[in-house]
Amino acid sequence: MATIHFQGRTFDARPDRIDFRDRLYRPALESLPPCFPASPVVKRYLPLYREAGLVLDQGKEGACTGFGLAAVINYLYFRRALEEAERNGTEPALPSRVSTRMLYHMARLYDEWEGEDYEGSSCRGAMKGWRKHGVCAEDFWPYRENDKVRFIKPRDGWQQDAAQRPLGAYYRIDKDSIVDMQAALLEVGAIYVSASVHEGWYLDSATELPIIELREEPVGGHAFALVGYTADGFIVQNSWGGDWGFHGFAILQYPDWVKNGNDAWVAVMGAPMRVPAPASVSSVSLQGLAAGEERRAQGVSPAPRAGFQYRHPDAAPWSEERAYRHTLVMGNDGRVLNRLIDVENAEAAITEVLLERPQEWLARRRGQRRLALYAHGGLNDEAASVARIRIMAPYYEANGIYPLFLTWRTGFMESIQGIIEDAIDDIFGRERFRAAGWDLGKFVKDARDRAIEAVAERILVKPIWTQMKQNADAAADRGNGLWHTARALEMLKARWPELRVHLVGHSAGSILLGHLLERTLRAGLPIDGVHLYAPACTMGFANRTYGRAMDRGLLRPEAVTIDNLTDERERADSVGPYGKSLLYLVSRALEVVHKMPLLGLAAAWNEEDPSDLWNRDRRRDIVRWMRKWGDRVTLTLQDKEMVFDGQTSIPAAHGAFDNDVEVVTRTLERIRGGPLKVPVENLHGF
């Protein structure tokens, strides 16, 4: 739904997308009174609500998802204060208004749409934000400053204050059931809704609850609170000021709601928490954070907390919030996504992550200053990347290396495996496929893999890989993630000329770093070391990027190290039903030509290989790399069947390099230039 500006108002509430994970409200079997609240209560308390300053006015701004939810929360706390005062026979201690800015800002971070280059948000996004972070008082995070709308960073203490108002239980209401909505109002007192509104909503001040007259043509989407019902319709608490309707309230007729209503949510307030609300997006609720669930979230095992005792406290995993302060998150086409609650937008997040925090850390350093930029494999999703950062980053920082991470939100590995498995089921049948050679000899396995390669090339797997590469390429465009990263490295290097910059990449991360190198080459920025684990880039790409940097003298060949599996271990690896490594699948099915030589395949480091392992036209890429750089860069081959992640032995596989204590230790020692101050203890859990 587009943002609409009409007669001095902005309408930008977007309907929620269908999500079958929503819990549906089930009303109690209880008879409903004719109206709620009773008419005398409405006449007495709605003017008091306005006098308390709780009626909101969004003015010409959109942001109604924040204002509408704030209206619900304010009203619930207002009712609680009145009920407590009545029980105790005292004057009510009326609540402070909650922060509409925080609620709207979180709604845009948690809604269903990527990025920030759109207006408005959804009710579900606002509810998610409240669940994850609570909400602070408006005094901590105002929407306006000197009556001007602008983003203001929250005041110190906002996290502790937000934890005093967490969301409790909440449910989606069947918006087509008037009875369910009435029951929810009776049970809780207010519900959060959105609807398409029309010119009938433009009301003057009234001495009693006016009725919104139904008009045929909708204007746009609007979010608001419902705080009761009558025989005519629902009682609306709007956010258009106290002069709208009866002290900011009016009646929305039932036929109007049935025709134009979009979403309805009911929620109760949770108990206050002592844990501060996180200042970055969170994988768990505020209550879950207090219960320690964050340690188990995003694939991080509970072992760092319970089963593994760290000898060095500095090696213990970071919080999600701290991890997000060290990573640049990129979405489709390499655009930067904001994941920090207390900054305005992606541009502000870029400044904090790439400049402000590194500068503060580097300024405190004595002696050699080092920075490492890590790019994970492009097939992992954001949650997996953050889990990796939480466990891996402490070893970098504890050893005097400032860690920065590039997180690109793909999650393609799960998609690739699922698509292949579904296609195999459709073509062969799972049981028949297993019986026909899942565990038989090499000949049958190779035949099976060739069938899978053909399937992968012709269905959606190849486009997924192509899109991932296009995202990496687009990230280097002006204004996107790699462009900002290159600029930040230039600025840091200009301030500290002695700063040593290292690039570390796993799998498709080598593609991202190659495009970054193209940017740094234009600026003449030297790179002090490149460390690649099983790079998924083609030999041709490596020649154009890493090779060109070495040709230009901006990257010493001796400072380039590559860790690969032996060919035997590549063939012992698997991707779902495919009986070889991901790199073999990429080479034989996902790249632009069949049998594309990849830098991460050990077999591609042999220009004399007479077999038909590689595409004939691409052999020249192997020859060029090997003759110029083959004996000058450092190649280490992993021939072990099992490696150690700090807690247990795991199979040596394409995805295991950054879980291998030995490999990561070697990388850190190369960057540091000597033994580690804090050894790598544990890389288990991601």
KAURQUI-V73153 format. One record per residue. N is the residue number from 1. RES is the residue in three letters. SS is DSSP state (2 for helix, 1 for strand, 0 for the rest). PSI is psi in degrees with one decimal (NA if undefined). OMEGA is omega in whole degrees, -180 to 180 (NA if undefined). Layout:
# KAURQUI-V73153
{{N/RES/SS/PSI/OMEGA} {N/RES/SS/PSI/OMEGA}}
This chain:
# KAURQUI-V73153
{{1/MET/0/127.0/-177} {2/ALA/0/156.8/174} {3/THR/0/131.5/-177} {4/ILE/1/133.3/173} {5/HIS/1/122.6/-174} {6/PHE/1/121.1/176} {7/GLN/0/50.1/174} {8/GLY/0/4.9/178} {9/ARG/1/154.3/177} {10/THR/1/130.2/-178} {11/PHE/1/112.8/-174} {12/ASP/0/17.3/176} {13/ALA/1/128.0/-179} {14/ARG/1/138.3/176} {15/PRO/0/144.6/175} {16/ASP/0/144.1/170} {17/ARG/0/156.9/179} {18/ILE/0/131.2/176} {19/ASP/0/110.3/-175} {20/PHE/0/-4.2/176} {21/ARG/0/-13.7/179} {22/ASP/0/135.8/174} {23/ARG/0/129.3/-176} {24/LEU/1/140.5/179} {25/TYR/0/132.6/176} {26/ARG/0/108.9/-176} {27/PRO/0/151.2/175} {28/ALA/0/154.5/176} {29/LEU/0/86.2/-176} {30/GLU/0/132.6/179} {31/SER/0/141.7/-178} {32/LEU/0/139.5/174} {33/PRO/0/162.4/-178} {34/PRO/0/-34.0/178} {35/CYS/0/159.8/179} {36/PHE/1/130.0/-9} {37/PRO/0/169.0/178} {38/ALA/0/152.0/-175} {39/SER/2/-42.6/178} {40/PRO/2/-35.4/179} {41/VAL/2/-42.8/179} {42/VAL/2/-48.2/-177} {43/LYS/2/-30.2/-178} {44/ARG/2/-44.5/-167} {45/TYR/2/-26.1/180} {46/LEU/2/-40.8/173} {47/PRO/2/-37.4/178} {48/LEU/2/-37.8/178} {49/TYR/2/-42.0/178} {50/ARG/2/-42.4/-180} {51/GLU/2/-29.7/179} {52/ALA/0/-1.0/179} {53/GLY/0/22.1/-175} {54/LEU/0/-9.3/175} {55/VAL/0/125.3/-174} {56/LEU/0/157.3/178} {57/ASP/1/106.8/-179} {58/GLN/0/-6.0/178} {59/GLY/0/-135.8/-180} {60/LYS/0/-3.3/-178} {61/GLU/0/158.1/168} {62/GLY/0/-116.5/173} {63/ALA/0/21.5/-175} {64/CYS/2/-22.8/177} {65/THR/2/-34.4/175} {66/GLY/2/-44.1/-180} {67/PHE/2/-39.7/-179} {68/GLY/2/-43.0/179} {69/LEU/2/-36.6/176} {70/ALA/2/-38.1/178} {71/ALA/2/-41.5/178} {72/VAL/2/-49.9/-176} {73/ILE/2/-45.3/178} {74/ASN/2/-42.9/-177} {75/TYR/2/-40.0/179} {76/LEU/2/-42.1/178} {77/TYR/2/-33.3/176} {78/PHE/2/-47.4/179} {79/ARG/2/-41.9/180} {80/ARG/2/-42.8/-179} {81/ALA/2/-41.6/180} {82/LEU/2/-42.1/-179} {83/GLU/2/-40.9/179} {84/GLU/2/-40.3/179} {85/ALA/2/-38.7/180} {86/GLU/2/-40.0/179} {87/ARG/2/-38.2/-175} {88/ASN/2/-8.7/-178} {89/GLY/0/35.8/-178} {90/THR/0/172.2/174} {91/GLU/0/140.7/-178} {92/PRO/0/137.9/173} {93/ALA/0/92.8/-172} {94/LEU/0/142.8/-173} {95/PRO/0/160.3/170} {96/SER/0/153.4/175} {97/ARG/0/143.2/177} {98/VAL/1/164.1/-173} {99/SER/0/110.2/173} {100/THR/2/-33.0/179} {101/ARG/2/-46.1/-180} {102/MET/2/-43.7/-178} {103/LEU/2/-43.4/-179} {104/TYR/2/-40.3/179} {105/HIS/2/-43.8/179} {106/MET/2/-35.9/179} {107/ALA/2/-40.2/-179} {108/ARG/2/-25.9/176} {109/LEU/2/-30.9/-174} {110/TYR/2/1.0/-178} {111/ASP/0/-174.5/-170} {112/GLU/0/0.0/-173} {113/TRP/0/137.2/-175} {114/GLU/0/144.8/174} {115/GLY/0/-164.1/-176} {116/GLU/0/7.6/-177} {117/ASP/0/50.4/175} {118/TYR/0/162.9/177} {119/GLU/0/156.5/176} {120/GLY/0/-177.2/180} {121/SER/1/-168.6/-178} {122/SER/1/160.6/176} {123/CYS/2/-40.4/-179} {124/ARG/2/-41.3/178} {125/GLY/2/-42.1/179} {126/ALA/2/-40.9/179} {127/MET/2/-41.0/178} {128/LYS/2/-44.4/180} {129/GLY/2/-44.2/178} {130/TRP/2/-40.9/-180} {131/ARG/2/-39.0/-175} {132/LYS/2/-29.0/-168} {133/HIS/2/-7.5/-171} {134/GLY/0/-163.1/177} {135/VAL/0/135.7/-179} {136/CYS/0/169.6/177} {137/ALA/1/154.8/-179} {138/GLU/0/-29.7/179} {139/ASP/0/-31.3/179} {140/PHE/0/-28.8/-175} {141/TRP/0/81.0/-177} {142/PRO/0/159.0/178} {143/TYR/0/-30.3/-178} {144/ARG/1/155.9/173} {145/GLU/1/120.0/-176} {146/ASN/0/43.8/178} {147/ASP/0/12.1/177} {148/LYS/1/133.5/-180} {149/VAL/1/119.9/176} {150/ARG/0/156.7/178} {151/PHE/0/129.2/178} {152/ILE/0/129.6/177} {153/LYS/0/142.7/-179} {154/PRO/0/149.5/179} {155/ARG/0/150.6/177} {156/ASP/0/137.6/-179} {157/GLY/0/-5.2/-177} {158/TRP/2/-34.0/-177} {159/GLN/2/-42.6/179} {160/GLN/2/-38.8/-179} {161/ASP/2/-38.9/180} {162/ALA/2/-33.8/-179} {163/ALA/0/-10.1/177} {164/GLN/0/-11.1/-179} {165/ARG/0/61.1/179} {166/PRO/0/160.6/172} {167/LEU/1/138.9/174} {168/GLY/1/-135.9/177} {169/ALA/1/146.7/178} {170/TYR/1/151.3/-176} {171/TYR/1/150.3/171} {172/ARG/1/135.3/-180} {173/ILE/0/141.3/172} {174/ASP/0/105.9/-172} {175/LYS/0/-14.3/178} {176/ASP/0/-2.9/-179} {177/SER/0/101.9/178} {178/ILE/2/-39.7/-178} {179/VAL/2/-44.9/179} {180/ASP/2/-40.4/-180} {181/MET/2/-40.4/177} {182/GLN/2/-42.1/180} {183/ALA/2/-39.6/179} {184/ALA/2/-39.7/177} {185/LEU/2/-43.2/179} {186/LEU/2/-39.3/-176} {187/GLU/2/-39.3/-171} {188/VAL/2/-41.0/179} {189/GLY/0/-24.7/180} {190/ALA/0/147.4/174} {191/ILE/1/157.8/-174} {192/TYR/1/123.6/-173} {193/VAL/1/166.0/170} {194/SER/1/153.8/-178} {195/ALA/1/164.6/169} {196/SER/1/126.6/-177} {197/VAL/1/168.7/-173} {198/HIS/1/-176.0/-175} {199/GLU/2/-20.7/178} {200/GLY/2/-16.8/180} {201/TRP/2/-14.0/-178} {202/TYR/0/92.9/-174} {203/LEU/0/149.5/170} {204/ASP/0/175.5/177} {205/SER/1/144.9/-177} {206/ALA/0/159.3/-180} {207/THR/0/-5.6/173} {208/GLU/0/171.2/-176} {209/LEU/0/113.8/178} {210/PRO/0/159.6/177} {211/ILE/1/130.1/175} {212/ILE/1/117.7/-178} {213/GLU/0/129.0/-178} {214/LEU/0/128.3/172} {215/ARG/0/152.5/-172} {216/GLU/0/-41.5/-172} {217/GLU/0/116.3/176} {218/PRO/1/151.8/179} {219/VAL/1/-49.0/-178} {220/GLY/1/-179.4/-177} {221/GLY/1/138.9/-176} {222/HIS/1/140.8/177} {223/ALA/1/143.6/-175} {224/PHE/1/-179.4/180} {225/ALA/1/145.6/167} {226/LEU/1/132.4/-174} {227/VAL/1/11.0/178} {228/GLY/1/-174.1/179} {229/TYR/1/157.1/175} {230/THR/0/-173.3/176} {231/ALA/0/-20.8/-177} {232/ASP/0/-32.2/-176} {233/GLY/1/-164.4/-179} {234/PHE/1/147.4/175} {235/ILE/1/117.8/-179} {236/VAL/1/132.1/163} {237/GLN/1/111.4/-176} {238/ASN/0/175.1/177} {239/SER/0/44.3/179} {240/TRP/1/26.1/176} {241/GLY/0/165.3/-176} {242/GLY/0/-14.4/179} {243/ASP/0/2.8/176} {244/TRP/0/121.3/178} {245/GLY/1/-142.2/-180} {246/PHE/1/92.1/180} {247/HIS/0/33.3/179} {248/GLY/0/7.8/-177} {249/PHE/1/154.6/177} {250/ALA/1/177.2/-180} {251/ILE/1/125.8/174} {252/LEU/1/116.0/-175} {253/GLN/1/150.0/-177} {254/TYR/2/-44.2/178} {255/PRO/2/-34.2/178} {256/ASP/2/-46.3/179} {257/TRP/2/-45.3/-178} {258/VAL/2/-37.5/-179} {259/LYS/2/-40.4/-168} {260/ASN/2/-9.7/-179} {261/GLY/1/143.6/180} {262/ASN/1/-55.3/-173} {263/ASP/1/151.5/177} {264/ALA/1/132.1/-179} {265/TRP/1/143.2/174} {266/VAL/1/139.9/-177} {267/ALA/1/154.2/172} {268/VAL/1/161.5/-179} {269/MET/1/141.3/177} {270/GLY/0/171.8/177} {271/ALA/0/143.8/180} {272/PRO/0/146.8/-180} {273/MET/0/146.8/176} {274/ARG/0/-23.2/-178} {275/VAL/0/137.0/178} {276/PRO/0/145.8/175} {277/ALA/0/137.9/179} {278/PRO/0/147.7/-179} {279/ALA/0/14.4/173} {280/SER/1/169.0/176} {281/VAL/0/148.1/-172} {282/SER/0/147.6/179} {283/SER/0/-8.3/-177} {284/VAL/0/164.0/177} {285/SER/0/168.6/177} {286/LEU/2/-40.2/177} {287/GLN/2/-37.8/177} {288/GLY/2/-36.8/177} {289/LEU/2/-43.3/179} {290/ALA/2/-30.8/-179} {291/ALA/0/1.1/178} {292/GLY/0/13.4/-178} {293/GLU/2/-22.5/-178} {294/GLU/2/-31.8/-179} {295/ARG/2/-23.6/-179} {296/ARG/2/-5.5/-176} {297/ALA/2/160.4/174} {298/GLN/2/28.8/176} {299/GLY/2/-3.8/177} {300/VAL/0/123.8/-176} {301/SER/0/159.1/177} {302/PRO/2/-7.8/-176} {303/ALA/2/-39.3/180} {304/PRO/2/-27.0/-179} {305/ARG/0/-46.3/-168} {306/ALA/0/-41.5/-169} {307/GLY/0/-11.0/-176} {308/PHE/0/125.7/180} {309/GLN/0/113.6/-179} {310/TYR/0/129.5/177} {311/ARG/0/-30.5/-179} {312/HIS/0/116.5/-179} {313/PRO/2/-31.7/-179} {314/ASP/2/-14.4/-179} {315/ALA/2/-7.2/-177} {316/ALA/0/147.6/-177} {317/PRO/0/146.6/177} {318/TRP/0/166.5/171} {319/SER/0/163.4/174} {320/GLU/2/-43.3/-178} {321/GLU/2/-45.7/-180} {322/ARG/2/-37.7/178} {323/ALA/2/-42.1/-180} {324/TYR/2/-25.6/177} {325/ARG/0/-9.2/-179} {326/HIS/0/12.2/-178} {327/THR/1/143.3/172} {328/LEU/1/118.1/-177} {329/VAL/1/127.4/-179} {330/MET/1/139.5/178} {331/GLY/0/-151.1/179} {332/ASN/2/142.2/180} {333/ASP/2/18.0/174} {334/GLY/2/12.6/178} {335/ARG/0/142.2/-179} {336/VAL/1/136.1/178} {337/LEU/1/134.8/178} {338/ASN/0/131.9/177} {339/ARG/0/11.8/-179} {340/LEU/1/129.9/-176} {341/ILE/0/-37.4/-168} {342/ASP/0/17.1/172} {343/VAL/0/159.5/-169} {344/GLU/0/-44.8/-170} {345/ASN/0/-172.5/-178} {346/ALA/2/-38.2/180} {347/GLU/2/-42.7/178} {348/ALA/2/-36.0/177} {349/ALA/2/-40.4/177} {350/ILE/2/-46.9/-178} {351/THR/2/-44.2/-178} {352/GLU/2/-47.4/-174} {353/VAL/2/-43.7/-172} {354/LEU/2/-19.5/-175} {355/LEU/2/-61.0/-170} {356/GLU/2/-51.3/-178} {357/ARG/2/-43.8/174} {358/PRO/2/-39.5/180} {359/GLN/2/-42.9/179} {360/GLU/2/-43.1/-178} {361/TRP/2/-46.7/-178} {362/LEU/2/-33.6/180} {363/ALA/2/-26.9/180} {364/ARG/2/-11.5/-176} {365/ARG/0/144.5/172} {366/ARG/0/140.2/-178} {367/GLY/0/-149.7/-175} {368/GLN/0/132.8/176} {369/ARG/0/130.2/-178} {370/ARG/1/144.1/177} {371/LEU/1/134.3/177} {372/ALA/1/131.9/177} {373/LEU/1/119.0/-174} {374/TYR/1/128.7/176} {375/ALA/1/117.4/-179} {376/HIS/0/170.4/177} {377/GLY/0/135.9/-173} {378/GLY/0/1.4/-179} {379/LEU/0/-3.7/-180} {380/ASN/0/153.6/179} {381/ASP/0/178.7/-176} {382/GLU/2/-40.7/-179} {383/ALA/2/-42.7/179} {384/ALA/2/-37.2/179} {385/SER/2/-44.5/-179} {386/VAL/2/-37.5/176} {387/ALA/2/-41.2/179} {388/ARG/2/-45.0/-178} {389/ILE/2/-42.8/-177} {390/ARG/2/-35.7/-177} {391/ILE/2/-37.3/-174} {392/MET/2/-39.5/-173} {393/ALA/2/-38.0/-179} {394/PRO/2/-33.4/-179} {395/TYR/2/-34.7/176} {396/TYR/2/-54.5/-175} {397/GLU/2/-39.9/-179} {398/ALA/2/-19.9/179} {399/ASN/0/22.9/173} {400/GLY/0/27.5/180} {401/ILE/0/119.8/180} {402/TYR/1/121.8/-177} {403/PRO/1/128.8/170} {404/LEU/1/144.3/-177} {405/PHE/1/145.6/173} {406/LEU/1/116.7/180} {407/THR/1/115.4/175} {408/TRP/1/124.6/-169} {409/ARG/0/95.9/-179} {410/THR/0/-61.8/-176} {411/GLY/0/27.2/-175} {412/PHE/2/-24.9/-178} {413/MET/2/-46.1/179} {414/GLU/2/-38.4/179} {415/SER/2/-44.3/-179} {416/ILE/2/-48.6/-179} {417/GLN/2/-44.9/-178} {418/GLY/2/-42.4/-180} {419/ILE/2/-44.3/180} {420/ILE/2/-46.7/-178} {421/GLU/2/-41.0/179} {422/ASP/2/-40.4/-180} {423/ALA/2/-40.6/179} {424/ILE/2/-41.0/178} {425/ASP/2/-43.5/-177} {426/ASP/2/-38.7/-174} {427/ILE/2/-47.6/-173} {428/PHE/0/-30.1/-167} {429/GLY/0/129.4/-173} {430/ARG/2/-50.0/-176} {431/GLU/2/-40.2/179} {432/ARG/2/-39.6/-179} {433/PHE/2/-43.9/179} {434/ARG/2/-44.9/-178} {435/ALA/2/-26.7/-175} {436/ALA/0/3.0/176} {437/GLY/0/14.6/179} {438/TRP/0/-38.7/-177} {439/ASP/0/27.1/-179} {440/LEU/0/-164.1/-172} {441/GLY/0/177.7/-175} {442/LYS/2/-41.2/-178} {443/PHE/2/-47.3/-179} {444/VAL/2/-39.1/178} {445/LYS/2/-44.2/179} {446/ASP/2/-39.4/177} {447/ALA/2/-42.2/176} {448/ARG/2/-46.5/-178} {449/ASP/2/-36.3/177} {450/ARG/2/-37.0/177} {451/ALA/2/-42.5/179} {452/ILE/2/-40.1/178} {453/GLU/2/-42.3/179} {454/ALA/2/-41.3/178} {455/VAL/2/-45.7/-177} {456/ALA/2/-34.6/-178} {457/GLU/2/-27.8/-172} {458/ARG/2/-12.6/178} {459/ILE/0/-154.8/-169} {460/LEU/2/-6.4/-176} {461/VAL/2/-46.8/-179} {462/LYS/2/-44.7/175} {463/PRO/2/-32.8/178} {464/ILE/2/-47.3/179} {465/TRP/2/-41.6/179} {466/THR/2/-42.3/179} {467/GLN/2/-39.9/179} {468/MET/2/-43.2/179} {469/LYS/2/-38.1/178} {470/GLN/2/-38.0/176} {471/ASN/2/-41.6/179} {472/ALA/2/-41.1/179} {473/ASP/2/-46.6/-178} {474/ALA/2/-25.3/-180} {475/ALA/0/-21.4/180} {476/ALA/0/-6.0/179} {477/ASP/0/156.0/-179} {478/ARG/0/130.3/179} {479/GLY/0/-7.9/180} {480/ASN/0/-177.3/-167} {481/GLY/2/-49.5/-178} {482/LEU/2/-32.3/176} {483/TRP/2/-46.7/178} {484/HIS/2/-37.8/-180} {485/THR/2/-45.1/179} {486/ALA/2/-42.5/179} {487/ARG/2/-41.7/-180} {488/ALA/2/-42.1/178} {489/LEU/2/-39.7/177} {490/GLU/2/-45.0/-178} {491/MET/2/-41.0/178} {492/LEU/2/-40.1/180} {493/LYS/2/-34.8/178} {494/ALA/2/-36.0/180} {495/ARG/2/-38.8/179} {496/TRP/0/86.2/-177} {497/PRO/0/-25.8/-179} {498/GLU/0/-3.0/-179} {499/LEU/0/130.1/178} {500/ARG/1/124.3/-176} {501/VAL/1/126.1/179} {502/HIS/1/144.7/177} {503/LEU/1/129.9/179} {504/VAL/1/127.7/-178} {505/GLY/1/141.9/179} {506/HIS/1/129.6/174} {507/SER/0/-121.7/-179} {508/ALA/0/-10.7/172} {509/GLY/2/-25.9/177} {510/SER/2/-29.1/177} {511/ILE/2/-45.0/178} {512/LEU/2/-46.5/-179} {513/LEU/2/-33.0/177} {514/GLY/2/-42.7/177} {515/HIS/2/-34.6/175} {516/LEU/2/-41.5/178} {517/LEU/2/-37.6/178} {518/GLU/2/-37.2/177} {519/ARG/2/-45.9/-178} {520/THR/2/-28.7/177} {521/LEU/2/-41.7/-180} {522/ARG/2/-32.1/-180} {523/ALA/2/-4.4/-178} {524/GLY/0/29.2/-177} {525/LEU/0/119.2/179} {526/PRO/0/145.3/175} {527/ILE/0/130.7/-172} {528/ASP/0/-16.5/178} {529/GLY/1/145.5/175} {530/VAL/1/130.3/-176} {531/HIS/1/110.1/-174} {532/LEU/1/135.5/175} {533/TYR/1/117.9/177} {534/ALA/0/57.8/-175} {535/PRO/0/131.4/-177} {536/ALA/0/7.0/179} {537/CYS/0/155.5/178} {538/THR/1/160.2/176} {539/MET/2/-37.4/178} {540/GLY/2/-43.1/177} {541/PHE/2/-41.8/179} {542/ALA/2/-40.6/178} {543/ASN/2/-41.0/-177} {544/ARG/2/-25.6/-174} {545/THR/2/-69.7/-179} {546/TYR/2/-42.2/179} {547/GLY/2/-42.2/180} {548/ARG/2/-39.1/178} {549/ALA/2/-38.9/177} {550/MET/2/-38.4/176} {551/ASP/2/-39.1/-177} {552/ARG/0/-5.2/180} {553/GLY/0/12.9/-180} {554/LEU/0/-1.5/176} {555/LEU/0/118.2/-180} {556/ARG/0/131.6/178} {557/PRO/2/-35.6/-180} {558/GLU/2/-15.8/-180} {559/ALA/2/6.7/179} {560/VAL/1/121.5/178} {561/THR/1/138.4/-178} {562/ILE/1/128.0/176} {563/ASP/1/118.3/179} {564/ASN/1/161.5/167} {565/LEU/1/152.5/168} {566/THR/0/161.8/180} {567/ASP/2/-34.0/178} {568/GLU/2/-42.8/-180} {569/ARG/2/-34.3/175} {570/GLU/2/-41.4/-178} {571/ARG/2/-17.1/177} {572/ALA/2/-12.0/180} {573/ASP/0/176.3/179} {574/SER/0/158.0/172} {575/VAL/1/96.9/-174} {576/GLY/0/-127.4/-180} {577/PRO/0/-10.1/-180} {578/TYR/1/128.2/-170} {579/GLY/0/23.4/174} {580/LYS/0/-177.3/-175} {581/SER/0/167.8/175} {582/LEU/2/-39.9/-178} {583/LEU/2/-35.6/175} {584/TYR/2/-41.2/179} {585/LEU/2/-42.8/178} {586/VAL/2/-48.6/-177} {587/SER/2/-39.5/-170} {588/ARG/2/-13.3/-175} {589/ALA/2/-28.0/-169} {590/LEU/2/-20.7/180} {591/GLU/0/175.8/-173} {592/VAL/0/-25.5/175} {593/VAL/0/154.5/178} {594/HIS/0/137.5/179} {595/LYS/0/51.1/177} {596/MET/0/127.3/177} {597/PRO/0/131.7/-180} {598/LEU/1/146.6/-179} {599/LEU/0/-28.3/-177} {600/GLY/0/-0.3/177} {601/LEU/0/120.4/-177} {602/ALA/2/-35.0/-178} {603/ALA/2/-21.7/-180} {604/ALA/2/-5.2/180} {605/TRP/2/22.5/180} {606/ASN/0/98.6/-177} {607/GLU/0/-12.9/-178} {608/GLU/0/-2.0/-176} {609/ASP/0/117.0/-177} {610/PRO/0/-4.9/-176} {611/SER/0/176.2/179} {612/ASP/0/34.4/-177} {613/LEU/0/-27.7/-174} {614/TRP/0/154.4/175} {615/ASN/0/132.5/-174} {616/ARG/2/-41.0/-177} {617/ASP/2/-17.3/-178} {618/ARG/2/2.7/176} {619/ARG/2/-28.3/-180} {620/ARG/2/-29.5/177} {621/ASP/2/-39.4/177} {622/ILE/2/-47.3/-178} {623/VAL/2/-45.5/-178} {624/ARG/2/-46.4/-179} {625/TRP/2/-47.8/-175} {626/MET/2/-39.3/-177} {627/ARG/2/-29.4/-180} {628/LYS/2/-40.0/-169} {629/TRP/2/-10.3/-172} {630/GLY/2/-39.8/-179} {631/ASP/0/10.3/-179} {632/ARG/0/-30.8/174} {633/VAL/0/163.6/-178} {634/THR/1/118.5/176} {635/LEU/1/125.2/176} {636/THR/1/127.8/-179} {637/LEU/1/132.5/179} {638/GLN/1/111.4/-179} {639/ASP/0/1.3/178} {640/LYS/0/149.6/175} {641/GLU/0/-33.3/-177} {642/MET/1/147.5/175} {643/VAL/1/167.4/-174} {644/PHE/1/128.9/-179} {645/ASP/0/10.6/-179} {646/GLY/0/-24.4/178} {647/GLN/0/-36.0/-175} {648/THR/0/165.0/175} {649/SER/1/136.0/180} {650/ILE/1/155.3/179} {651/PRO/1/138.3/173} {652/ALA/0/115.2/-174} {653/ALA/0/173.1/-179} {654/HIS/2/-39.7/-177} {655/GLY/2/5.0/-172} {656/ALA/2/-4.3/-174} {657/PHE/2/-43.5/-178} {658/ASP/2/1.2/169} {659/ASN/2/-5.2/-175} {660/ASP/0/111.2/-178} {661/VAL/2/-40.7/-178} {662/GLU/2/-44.7/-179} {663/VAL/2/-48.1/-179} {664/VAL/2/-37.2/176} {665/THR/2/-46.0/179} {666/ARG/2/-42.6/-180} {667/THR/2/-47.7/-179} {668/LEU/2/-37.5/179} {669/GLU/2/-38.4/177} {670/ARG/2/-44.2/-180} {671/ILE/2/-42.4/-178} {672/ARG/2/-27.3/-178} {673/GLY/0/23.8/180} {674/GLY/0/-170.6/-178} {675/PRO/0/154.4/-179} {676/LEU/0/142.7/174} {677/LYS/0/-41.2/177} {678/VAL/0/113.6/-176} {679/PRO/0/156.1/175} {680/VAL/0/116.1/-175} {681/GLU/0/-39.6/-169} {682/ASN/0/121.5/175} {683/LEU/0/27.7/-178} {684/HIS/0/143.2/170} {685/GLY/0/8.6/174} {686/PHE/0/NA/NA}}
